[in-house]
Each structure stands twice: as structure tokens, then as C-alpha cells.
Amino acid sequence: MLKIRVIPCLLLRDEGLVKTIKFKNPVYVGDPINAIKIFNDKEVDELVFLDIDATRQNREPNFKVIEEIASECFMPLAYGGGIKTIGHIRQILKLGVEKVIINSAALTQPSFIKEASDAFGSSTIVVSIDFKKNWRGNYEVYTHNGKNKTKKGPVAIAKKMEEEGAGEILLNAIDRDGVMKGYDLNLLNSVTQELTIPVVCSGGAGKIEDFGAAVHDGGASAVAAGSLFVFHGPHKAVLINYPAISKLENILNKTL
């Protein structure tokens, strides 16, 4: 097991896996169960599944799909998408999921995070913060899969979520999603310097060296990636993959 978690972040749409670029143009990349079986064999530390349509379509989590995923997954599993109530969280955890990832509901009703943390423990509650730069060049947080502006910055929101009881922050750069040119280390560093809870960096990883940069230069506690684990080669052929643990250890240990 790696000291620093390296987490595949997989996107669900209509019961299939997709990959986006800058939260747009989802492309089908395979069956979630097949991907899980591959990641089981690779002894991945943790998996994240995000349903990218649930909140936007104003529907609850797809418990049937979550149950199928959880039953196949041999590693800790985190799920996000459409979570708006304590009942949603309770049902998801009963299906075998270890963590829930809350985005839009956390931003519209921060007290929901305190309620959830009190009910299930802070280590169970992850808040996802999706951000990009606005036309002024300032960072702004978005909800509903990048559709709705909050007019708030990621640092302030991250601090508020920690105060409300979140156990972890998933920090996702919209403008870098699927681009594979590296994480936004400046923003990452601004957030990690203000928090005591773990921050998972997501959005932009194109090579495993980016993981080391996120930890060493950005202060990330863990790193997540999508394209790097579902595409292969310059033409981005679909291939579910995960680097050898020894390679990841070499990259990450250089930063410790």
C-alpha cells in the first residue's frame, strides 16, 4: 500500500464509464465492472466514482449501480453524485461504500456537511470543490457539474467545509480536466496551506511525475486522475491501466 494514495477517478453516465475534457463532451470508455476488476488486480488503494449527471438531472443516486460497483470492489470506494440527504448517505454506506463525495449540496447548504459528519463521522464525508478561473483571472467554484457559478473562491469554501466537519477535500480543476498537462499547483498550495484535513488533487495529471509535484510542491495528501488511467499512447486509445506500485513509490518517495 502506498503512503500517498494514487486514486483513479472514474465518471459514470447512464451506467457506463465516460471521460470528459473540461467537464464537457463525455466519451464512452467502457464498463465500470470491467474497470474495477482490472484495478482490483492492480491492487489500487482506493477508487472514486462520480455520477456526472445525477445532480444536473435533479435525481437521486443510482443505488442499483452503486451496489453492483461496491460488490465487485476489493478496495476502499468513494462515491459522489446526487447526494442531498442523510438518507442517501446512509443507503450508500449500507451498500458497502466507505466514503461519500458531496459537491452541490455542500455549497448550497453547508450545514448539511455538519449534519452528515455528526451522523457518520468526518472520515466518511468528502467535499468536492470544482473550480476554474473566471474572465478576471480569479478562481471561482462551480456546482452542478461545472454549470453553476457560486461567486466564491476555492480557498474560502475549503476552509468553510473543514469548519463544518468535512474529513477530506477533493479539489478538481475544471479547466485542466482531461487536458493531461499537470495539476494547478498554485491553487493547490493555496488550499493545502490553509487546511489541516487531507486534500486530494484532481484535474490535469498527464504523467506519474505530476503526482510527485502535487505532493511535493502543492502539499496534496493524495492524488487522483482519470485520463491517465483510462487512455494509453498519443492517440488516447482506451486502455484501463495503473502504474506499477514500484514506479509510483519511486516518484512519491522522492518528494517525502
Summary of the structure (lengths in Angstrom):
residues: 256
radius of gyration: 16.6
end to end distance: 15.6
largest distance: 46.9
contacts: 891
relative contact order: 0.15
helix: 35%
strand: 27%
